[in-house]
Amino acid sequence: MRDRGTLSLVALGAPLVLAAAVLVWGSIATENRTALPDPNGEPLIAISPDGRPIAIPPTQRPATPTPGLGPGTSYRLEGVVVDELGAPLPDVCIAIGPNGCRDHSPRTDARGVYFIDFPPAEVSYDLHFTKDGYREIVKRLQFTRNQVLNLVLAQ
């Protein structure tokens, strides 16, 4: 080890190997392994405006795949919005924050299904579920994992 080239190589290589090991360990240690509940599973439950659980018919997942669960990826909120009889409600606006529904706000599809991806952050989001003719539901959520939130909008 008296050769300067070998000594330089060890001096430069050791920190790189250590840094790579820390990155791999960090990736494994912080990976979010929480899977989404299956929206097709029986029974599918939604929460009514007064807090009662209501069984609703199963539906398919959103067409867009759930994001990966590794570090630095987003968390997905997905679910189904139905009326008091359990019928899916299309075009329910999900406004994020106090500014109300906008043209770019997420909405439920024809099956009442929605999904929103949120960045990993220590922030609480106010979600306003609105549709003309129905009472608004407001939920405050902080995301630390993927979640399913099924709701019933009442008239």
JOPE-V881495 format. One record per backbone hydrogen bond with DSSP energy under -0.5 kcal/mol. CO is the residue of the C=O (numbers start at 1). NH is the residue of the N-H. E is the energy in kcal/mol with one decimal. If there is no record, write none. Layout:
BEGIN
co | nh | e
CO | NH | E
CO | NH | E
END
This chain:
BEGIN
co | nh | e
3 | 7 | -2.2
4 | 8 | -2.7
5 | 9 | -2.4
6 | 10 | -2.4
7 | 11 | -2.4
8 | 12 | -2.3
9 | 13 | -2.6
10 | 14 | -2.2
11 | 15 | -0.6
12 | 16 | -0.9
13 | 17 | -2.5
14 | 18 | -2.4
15 | 19 | -2.6
16 | 20 | -2.4
17 | 21 | -2.2
18 | 22 | -2.2
19 | 23 | -2.3
20 | 24 | -2.3
21 | 25 | -2.6
22 | 26 | -2.9
23 | 27 | -2.2
24 | 28 | -2.2
25 | 29 | -3.1
26 | 30 | -2.0
27 | 31 | -0.5
28 | 31 | -0.6
31 | 33 | -0.8
33 | 35 | -0.7
37 | 39 | -0.6
38 | 41 | -1.5
39 | 59 | -0.8
43 | 45 | -0.5
44 | 56 | -2.7
46 | 48 | -0.5
46 | 54 | -2.9
47 | 152 | -1.9
48 | 51 | -2.3
52 | 48 | -3.0
54 | 46 | -3.0
56 | 44 | -0.6
69 | 32 | -2.0
70 | 73 | -1.4
75 | 118 | -3.3
76 | 78 | -0.5
76 | 147 | -2.8
77 | 116 | -2.7
78 | 149 | -2.3
79 | 114 | -2.2
80 | 151 | -2.3
81 | 89 | -2.8
82 | 153 | -2.7
83 | 86 | -1.8
86 | 57 | -0.5
87 | 83 | -2.4
88 | 90 | -0.7
89 | 92 | -0.6
92 | 108 | -1.5
93 | 95 | -0.7
93 | 130 | -2.7
94 | 106 | -0.7
95 | 97 | -0.7
95 | 128 | -2.9
97 | 100 | -0.7
102 | 105 | -1.3
106 | 94 | -2.9
108 | 91 | -1.7
109 | 112 | -2.2
112 | 81 | -2.4
113 | 109 | -2.5
114 | 79 | -1.9
116 | 77 | -2.9
118 | 75 | -3.0
119 | 121 | -0.7
121 | 123 | -1.7
123 | 143 | -0.5
125 | 127 | -0.7
125 | 141 | -2.6
126 | 97 | -3.2
126 | 128 | -0.5
127 | 129 | -0.6
127 | 139 | -2.5
128 | 95 | -2.7
128 | 130 | -0.7
129 | 137 | -1.8
130 | 93 | -2.7
131 | 134 | -2.1
137 | 129 | -3.1
139 | 127 | -3.3
139 | 141 | -0.6
141 | 125 | -3.5
142 | 144 | -0.5
147 | 78 | -2.1
150 | 47 | -1.9
151 | 82 | -2.4
154 | 135 | -3.5
END
